[in-house]
Amino acid sequence: MTNDAAAGSGQGPVADIGVIGLAVMGENLILNMASRGFTVAAFNRTVSKVTAFTGGRAAGKSIVGAGSLEELVGQLRAPRKVMLMVKAGAAVDEFIGHLRPLLSPGDIIIDGGNSHPADSTRRTRELAADGLLFVGTGVSGGEEGALTGPSIMPGGNPEAWEAVRPIFQSIAAKVGDGTPCCDWVGPEGAGHFVKMVHNGIEYADMQMIAEAYQLLRDGAGLSAPEAGEVFARWNEGELDSYLIEITADILAKTDDLTGQPLVDVILDAAGQKGTGKWTSVAALDAGSPAATITEAVYARAMSALKAERVAASRVLSGPTFAAPADREAFIEGVRQALYASKIAAYAQGFQLLHLSAQDAGWTLDYGRIAQMWRGGCIIRAAFLDRIKEAFDAQPDLANLLLAPYFRDAVQGAQTAWRGAVAAAVVGGVPVPAFSSALAYYDGYRAERLPANLLQAQRDYFGAHTYERTDRERGEFFHTNWTGRGGDTASSTYNA
């Protein structure tokens, strides 16, 4: 296996897989594959990047460069496997369009970007018409994960799995007994759907950690380094996770320019790339209550209104957070609130997976999904083992909150959870993720909600009908509320 530092040597089929796109994720995935014994052909639209890569980080490794798509395809062993690591959307379709005439039936196109699941479903069907196999795979773990072992969530045409499995499972993160954080998820857009929900949970997880940080800062009066010590301590217990770990590191970091904690000089205006919003829209489409994920998206949107918030802060008044009488008890209450909220957010994510899979006709293994998230990815956390155990014990589990471990954990934490949310409300500190997670828990455990009044209102002004508590589900009624509306009913409702 020789390195082709000058792209375009015209050699024959030598590579196990080709990768298009030499940005951070593409480069590191290629290096990961090469380190596992695979030969990789690399291409980038800007060919100078290929030359720089093969002569730099890839030098001396089983990586060959290509100066064109034709050359890339010519370097691949059959069945030819081409992985796209390019910007989601039009760029993926553009490269697929260029590749289709160069490939043969049975060859495989893999999209490893953050594509919308509907696009992966469409691409699977379109390529199948040419006899080509499509894989849409989520890849999580960022730069470090791509290089050392990410979480990989492939879906698409199941005929492709045996051909890509050795590569994917070799480069994926491993947990416990060596099980790879990669397995076949399901058909068509299932892989990218699971990655999308992963990102939605990630949004919620990050927002909840940020709210805990704000309560420690504004409520307990902790400095950033002191809060970092608290997060480091929390990471030794049931909150053990990558995001808690890096939060402790971030809060301990000092700014070289000012000598202040670096977090204190970072502008409080967060960005987003859209996958959280996609998750929220998918939840609305499926009728799945994922309020905490959605509130995390809205929290970023609120943060982006920095100039307006600064102006409003000079006009709109509110309370000042009073120092807690027992600071250590308050800190412990925040920890319990964070853990309970985290459980509720994951419950929402898995509920969305379940309802969407039913709509799409997919069969998903939720315990295996939890295990795929156990290592390599951004939301990796120790308690994902508990999620796997819950679904292994009860594959048809309707909601994580009903599993004994999570039921007991939330019930044990709910007094502190309510106390933290109440203290935030009284102190004027916004905690949309904590409070929406609590509302989800209370809503899910409520035998009776006020939706009966909503249905009466809908029937009153729109004749949309209602069901009765003294009749079987599926039988609909309409009332002439005013005596002037007649007996004609509108469409029934979806529930």
C-alpha distance (Angstrom), angle and dihedral (degrees) to the residues before:
residue distance angle dihedral
M1 . . .
T2 3.76 . .
N3 3.75 130.3 .
D4 3.80 115.9 -117.7
A5 3.78 101.7 -149.5
A6 3.80 93.1 174.4
A7 3.80 106.8 60.6
G8 3.75 114.5 -129.9
S9 3.80 108.2 43.1
G10 3.81 92.8 148.3
Q11 3.82 94.4 -132.4
G12 3.82 120.1 160.0
P13 3.81 129.5 -108.2
V14 3.81 108.4 -40.8
A15 3.81 105.1 133.7
D16 3.80 129.9 91.7
I17 3.81 92.9 -155.3
G18 3.78 139.5 1.8
V19 3.79 123.8 -137.4
I20 3.80 123.4 -159.0
G21 3.80 116.1 -159.7
L22 3.79 126.6 48.2
A23 3.78 101.5 -155.8
V24 3.81 119.0 122.4
M25 3.82 97.3 -71.6
G26 3.80 95.1 41.9
E27 3.79 95.3 49.8
N28 3.78 93.8 47.0
L29 3.80 94.7 46.6
I30 3.82 89.2 51.9
L31 3.81 91.0 51.1
N32 3.81 89.6 47.3
M33 3.81 91.5 51.8
A34 3.80 92.2 47.9
S35 3.81 90.8 49.6
R36 3.82 88.4 56.8
G37 3.79 92.9 55.6
F38 3.81 101.2 -94.7
T39 3.79 125.0 129.8
V40 3.79 111.2 -130.0
A41 3.80 130.2 -163.9
A42 3.82 113.5 -149.8
F43 3.79 130.0 -156.1
N44 3.77 134.7 173.1
R45 3.79 129.7 -180.0
T46 3.80 87.8 -122.9
V47 3.81 98.0 58.9
S48 3.80 93.2 -162.9
K49 3.81 87.0 70.7
V50 3.79 89.1 58.5
T51 3.79 91.4 53.1
A52 3.82 91.8 46.3
F53 3.81 91.5 48.9
T54 3.80 97.8 46.3
G55 3.79 90.1 45.5
G56 3.79 93.1 44.6
R57 3.82 128.7 30.0
A58 3.81 92.0 4.4
A59 3.81 96.4 47.8
G60 3.80 113.0 129.0
K61 3.79 93.1 10.1
S62 3.81 131.4 110.3
I63 3.80 91.1 -92.2
V64 3.81 125.0 118.7
G65 3.77 126.3 -167.3
A66 3.79 127.6 -133.7
G67 3.79 126.8 -155.7
S68 3.81 95.0 -159.5
L69 3.79 141.0 15.4
E70 3.80 89.4 -107.2
E71 3.78 90.2 56.4
L72 3.80 91.9 45.4
V73 3.80 92.3 53.6
G74 3.80 90.4 45.8
Q75 3.81 90.4 56.9
L76 3.81 94.3 56.7
R77 3.77 127.6 97.1
A78 3.81 117.3 -132.2
P79 2.91 129.6 -62.2
R80 3.77 83.1 43.7
K81 3.79 115.2 -140.4
V82 3.81 120.6 -162.2
M83 3.81 120.3 -177.1
L84 3.80 119.2 -159.8
M85 3.80 115.4 -148.0
V86 3.81 96.5 174.7
K87 3.78 135.2 118.6
A88 3.80 112.6 -62.8
G89 3.78 118.8 -107.2
A90 3.78 126.4 26.0
A91 3.83 94.9 10.2
V92 3.80 91.2 60.3
D93 3.80 92.3 50.9
E94 3.79 90.4 45.9
F95 3.80 93.5 54.8
I96 3.80 91.6 43.4
G97 3.80 87.8 53.9
H98 3.81 91.0 53.0
L99 3.81 93.3 45.2
R100 3.81 99.5 47.4
P101 3.81 97.0 77.2
L102 3.82 91.2 44.4
L103 3.82 96.0 54.8
S104 3.79 133.8 71.6
P105 3.82 132.5 -138.3
G106 3.78 109.9 -72.0
D107 3.81 94.2 30.1
I108 3.80 117.1 125.3
I109 3.80 133.4 -130.6
I110 3.81 115.0 -164.9
D111 3.80 124.5 -164.7
G112 3.81 109.4 -158.1
G113 3.81 97.6 174.2
N114 3.79 130.6 98.6
S115 3.80 94.6 -86.3
H116 3.77 125.4 168.1
P117 3.82 109.9 -99.4
A118 3.81 91.9 -126.5
D119 3.81 89.3 58.8
S120 3.80 90.5 53.2
T121 3.79 91.0 50.6
R122 3.81 90.3 50.8
R123 3.79 93.4 46.6
T124 3.81 92.5 48.7
R125 3.79 90.3 55.3
E126 3.79 96.5 41.9
L127 3.81 94.8 49.9
A128 3.80 92.2 45.0
A129 3.81 87.3 64.2
D130 3.84 87.4 64.9
G131 3.79 93.4 43.4
L132 3.82 90.3 -106.8
L133 3.79 121.4 135.6
F134 3.80 120.5 -132.4
V135 3.80 127.9 -158.1
G136 3.80 120.5 -171.3
T137 3.77 107.5 -167.4
G138 3.76 133.4 -179.6
V139 3.80 114.3 -139.3
S140 3.79 118.0 -165.3
G141 3.76 132.1 -179.7
G142 3.76 105.0 74.3
E143 3.80 123.5 -127.0
E144 3.80 96.1 -32.2
G145 3.80 93.5 45.2
A146 3.79 92.9 49.6
L147 3.81 89.6 54.0
T148 3.80 101.0 41.1
G149 3.81 105.3 22.2
P150 3.81 129.9 -42.1
S151 3.76 132.1 -166.9
I152 3.81 107.6 -101.3
M153 3.81 123.6 -161.4
P154 3.83 110.6 -173.6
G155 3.79 126.9 -173.6
G156 3.78 136.7 153.8
N157 3.81 127.5 82.7
P158 3.84 106.9 15.2
E159 3.82 90.9 -151.0
A160 3.81 87.5 72.8
W161 3.80 96.4 56.8
E162 3.80 100.2 85.8
A163 3.80 90.7 50.7
V164 3.82 96.1 50.2
R165 3.81 98.4 31.8
P166 3.84 97.6 85.1
I167 3.80 91.5 53.3
F168 3.79 97.4 41.7
Q169 3.79 96.5 45.0
S170 3.81 91.7 45.1
I171 3.81 94.3 54.2
A172 3.83 96.2 38.9
A173 3.79 124.3 99.5
K174 3.83 115.5 -93.0
V175 3.78 127.8 -140.8
G176 3.77 136.6 -163.1
D177 3.78 106.8 -34.6
G178 3.79 92.9 20.0
T179 3.80 96.4 -87.2
P180 3.81 108.8 157.4
C181 3.80 119.5 -119.3
C182 3.79 88.6 -125.5
D183 3.78 133.4 82.4
W184 3.77 137.2 145.1
V185 3.80 108.0 -76.6
G186 3.79 103.7 -171.5
P187 3.81 146.7 -76.9
E188 3.78 131.0 -43.2
G189 3.82 111.8 -17.1
A190 3.83 96.6 -1.5
G191 3.81 95.3 107.1
H192 3.76 94.6 51.4
F193 3.82 90.5 41.9
V194 3.81 90.9 56.9
K195 3.82 89.9 47.2
M196 3.81 89.9 49.3
V197 3.81 91.8 52.8
H198 3.81 88.7 45.8
N199 3.81 87.8 57.1
G200 3.81 91.5 46.9
I201 3.80 90.1 54.0
E202 3.79 87.9 46.6
Y203 3.82 89.5 56.4
A204 3.81 90.2 51.9
D205 3.80 93.9 44.6
M206 3.80 92.7 51.3
Q207 3.80 92.9 46.7
M208 3.81 92.3 49.7
I209 3.80 90.8 50.8
A210 3.81 89.2 49.1
E211 3.81 90.4 51.7
A212 3.80 90.9 50.0
Y213 3.81 88.7 50.7
Q214 3.80 91.1 50.9
L215 3.81 91.8 50.2
L216 3.80 90.2 49.9
R217 3.80 89.8 49.0
D218 3.79 102.1 40.6
G219 3.80 98.8 25.8
A220 3.79 105.5 35.6
G221 3.81 93.5 26.9
L222 3.80 94.8 -127.9
S223 3.78 122.2 163.3
A224 3.79 117.7 -128.4
P225 3.84 93.6 -98.7
E226 3.81 90.6 47.6
A227 3.80 90.5 50.3
G228 3.80 88.1 48.1
E229 3.78 89.7 57.2
V230 3.81 89.6 51.6
F231 3.81 92.0 51.6
A232 3.80 90.6 47.4
R233 3.80 88.9 53.6
W234 3.81 91.4 47.2
N235 3.80 89.5 52.0
E236 3.81 89.0 65.0
G237 3.81 91.8 63.4
E238 3.80 139.4 44.0
L239 3.84 91.5 -44.0
D240 3.83 90.5 62.7
S241 3.82 103.9 143.9
Y242 3.78 144.0 129.3
L243 3.81 93.5 -104.6
I244 3.82 93.3 51.5
E245 3.81 89.6 46.8
I246 3.80 94.7 52.6
T247 3.81 90.8 43.2
A248 3.80 89.2 59.6
D249 3.81 89.6 49.4
I250 3.81 92.9 47.5
L251 3.80 94.0 50.5
A252 3.81 90.9 50.2
K253 3.82 93.9 53.0
T254 3.82 118.9 107.1
D255 3.81 122.3 -148.6
D256 3.81 110.9 -117.1
L257 3.82 92.5 -147.4
T258 3.80 102.1 49.1
G259 3.79 105.3 17.0
Q260 3.80 88.6 -127.0
P261 3.81 125.1 121.3
L262 3.80 103.4 -76.1
V263 3.80 92.9 -131.1
D264 3.81 89.4 60.9
V265 3.82 92.5 60.4
I266 3.81 96.1 46.0
L267 3.81 112.9 101.8
D268 3.80 113.5 -110.6
A269 3.81 95.8 -127.0
A270 3.81 113.7 108.9
G271 3.79 127.5 -155.8
Q272 3.78 130.8 -146.3
K273 3.80 137.8 -168.3
G274 3.79 100.4 -148.7
T275 3.81 108.1 -100.1
G276 3.80 92.1 106.6
K277 3.80 89.6 53.3
W278 3.82 90.3 48.1
T279 3.81 88.7 54.4
S280 3.79 91.6 51.1
V281 3.81 91.9 48.6
A282 3.82 90.5 47.7
A283 3.81 89.1 51.5
L284 3.80 90.7 51.9
D285 3.80 90.6 48.1
A286 3.80 91.8 50.3
G287 3.81 94.8 42.7
S288 3.80 88.3 -120.5
P289 3.84 115.6 149.1
A290 3.81 103.6 -127.9
A291 3.79 97.8 153.9
T292 3.80 96.9 148.3
I293 3.79 92.7 55.3
T294 3.80 89.7 47.3
E295 3.81 92.8 47.4
A296 3.80 88.6 53.1
V297 3.80 89.1 55.6
Y298 3.81 90.7 48.0
A299 3.82 90.6 47.9
R300 3.80 89.6 59.8
A301 3.80 89.5 47.7
M302 3.81 89.7 51.5
S303 3.79 91.3 48.7
A304 3.81 90.1 54.1
L305 3.83 89.6 61.6
K306 3.81 88.7 75.8
A307 3.82 98.3 143.5
E308 3.79 92.4 47.2
R309 3.81 91.7 47.8
V310 3.78 91.9 51.1
A311 3.82 90.3 51.7
A312 3.80 92.6 44.6
S313 3.81 91.8 50.2
R314 3.80 88.2 65.4
V315 3.80 93.3 52.2
L316 3.80 108.5 31.2
S317 3.79 117.5 67.8
G318 3.79 131.0 -153.4
P319 3.79 142.1 159.0
T320 3.77 127.4 -68.9
F321 3.79 117.7 -123.5
A322 3.80 108.8 -106.3
A323 3.79 115.6 -138.8
P324 3.81 110.7 -102.8
A325 3.79 117.0 -110.2
D326 3.81 90.6 -130.0
R327 3.78 110.1 32.8
E328 3.81 96.4 -173.3
A329 3.81 91.3 50.2
F330 3.80 89.5 49.9
I331 3.82 91.4 50.8
E332 3.80 90.6 50.2
G333 3.80 89.3 49.5
V334 3.80 90.1 54.3
R335 3.81 90.0 50.5
Q336 3.79 91.9 52.7
A337 3.80 91.3 45.7
L338 3.80 90.2 51.8
Y339 3.80 92.6 50.7
A340 3.80 94.8 46.3
S341 3.81 91.5 46.6
K342 3.80 89.8 49.1
I343 3.80 90.7 54.2
A344 3.82 91.0 49.7
A345 3.82 91.6 49.7
Y346 3.80 92.6 51.0
A347 3.79 89.2 46.6
Q348 3.80 88.2 55.7
G349 3.80 91.8 49.2
F350 3.79 94.8 50.4
Q351 3.80 91.1 43.7
L352 3.81 88.3 55.2
L353 3.81 90.4 50.0
H354 3.80 90.3 50.5
L355 3.81 96.8 48.4
S356 3.81 94.0 42.3
A357 3.80 92.1 48.2
Q358 3.79 89.1 53.3
D359 3.81 90.5 52.2
A360 3.81 92.9 47.2
G361 3.80 96.3 42.2
W362 3.81 93.1 -118.8
T363 3.80 124.9 146.4
L364 3.79 107.5 -143.6
D365 3.81 126.9 -172.6
Y366 3.81 101.3 -139.5
G367 3.80 94.7 -174.0
R368 3.79 90.4 53.4
I369 3.81 90.4 47.7
A370 3.81 89.2 54.1
Q371 3.80 89.1 51.1
M372 3.81 91.2 49.5
W373 3.81 86.8 56.4
R374 3.80 92.8 47.1
G375 3.80 94.2 86.2
G376 3.78 139.2 22.7
C377 3.79 98.0 15.2
I378 3.80 131.4 97.3
I379 3.83 95.5 -109.6
R380 3.80 94.3 48.2
A381 3.77 108.3 143.4
A382 3.78 138.8 160.4
F383 3.79 92.9 -117.0
L384 3.82 91.2 64.5
D385 3.81 84.4 80.4
R386 3.80 86.3 62.9
I387 3.81 90.4 51.0
K388 3.80 90.8 52.2
E389 3.81 90.2 48.8
A390 3.81 90.5 50.7
F391 3.81 94.0 52.9
D392 3.81 93.3 40.2
A393 3.81 88.4 55.6
Q394 3.82 93.1 44.4
P395 3.85 114.2 16.1
D396 3.82 91.4 -177.7
L397 3.82 93.1 51.6
A398 3.81 105.8 151.2
N399 3.80 96.5 -155.2
L400 3.80 135.8 4.5
L401 3.79 89.6 -129.6
L402 3.81 87.9 69.3
A403 3.82 94.7 56.4
P404 3.83 109.2 102.1
Y405 3.82 96.2 -121.4
F406 3.81 95.0 49.7
R407 3.80 93.9 38.6
D408 3.80 90.6 55.0
A409 3.81 93.3 42.5
V410 3.81 94.0 52.8
Q411 3.77 94.5 42.1
G412 3.79 89.8 50.0
A413 3.81 91.8 50.2
Q414 3.77 100.8 39.3
T415 3.81 97.3 93.1
A416 3.80 91.0 55.0
W417 3.83 89.8 40.3
R418 3.78 92.0 55.3
G419 3.79 90.4 44.2
A420 3.80 92.8 53.5
V421 3.81 92.9 48.0
A422 3.82 91.3 45.9
A423 3.81 91.8 49.2
A424 3.80 90.1 50.2
V425 3.82 91.9 50.4
V426 3.80 92.8 47.9
G427 3.81 90.9 45.0
G428 3.79 94.5 48.2
V429 3.83 95.6 -117.3
P430 3.82 114.0 141.3
V431 3.81 113.0 -127.5
P432 3.83 103.6 168.5
A433 3.81 94.8 160.5
F434 3.82 95.8 47.1
S435 3.80 93.0 45.5
S436 3.82 96.2 43.6
A437 3.81 90.5 48.4
L438 3.81 89.2 52.6
A439 3.81 91.0 47.3
Y440 3.82 89.0 51.2
Y441 3.80 90.4 52.9
D442 3.79 92.6 47.6
G443 3.78 92.1 45.0
Y444 3.79 93.3 49.3
R445 3.79 93.2 49.5
A446 3.83 93.5 46.0
E447 3.79 113.5 108.0
R448 3.81 89.5 -163.8
L449 3.81 127.8 32.0
P450 3.84 127.6 -178.6
A451 3.81 91.9 -105.9
N452 3.81 87.9 110.4
L453 3.80 87.6 71.5
L454 3.82 90.3 46.7
Q455 3.79 90.2 54.3
A456 3.80 91.4 47.9
Q457 3.80 89.5 51.9
R458 3.82 91.7 48.8
D459 3.76 91.5 49.1
Y460 3.83 91.3 46.5
F461 3.81 96.8 54.4
G462 3.81 101.2 24.6
A463 3.82 108.0 21.2
H464 3.83 88.4 -123.8
T465 3.85 92.7 152.2
Y466 3.79 130.1 -134.1
E467 3.80 140.6 -136.3
R468 3.79 122.9 -116.8
T469 3.80 129.5 -128.6
D470 3.82 90.3 -134.2
R471 3.82 95.2 54.4
E472 3.80 135.9 61.9
R473 3.82 119.3 -85.6
G474 3.81 112.4 -94.7
E475 3.81 97.0 41.8
F476 3.82 111.6 110.5
F477 3.79 131.7 -157.4
H478 3.79 137.8 -169.7
T479 3.79 128.8 -158.0
N480 3.80 126.5 -154.6
W481 3.80 91.0 -134.6
T482 3.81 98.5 -178.6
G483 3.79 100.8 30.5
R484 3.80 88.4 -118.9
G485 3.81 101.0 75.6
G486 3.80 101.9 76.8
D487 3.79 126.2 -144.9
T488 3.83 100.9 -74.3
A489 3.82 112.0 118.3
S490 3.79 130.0 -156.7
S491 3.78 125.3 -137.0
T492 3.79 119.4 -49.4
Y493 3.77 122.6 -114.4
N494 3.78 135.8 -105.1
A495 3.78 117.5 -117.0
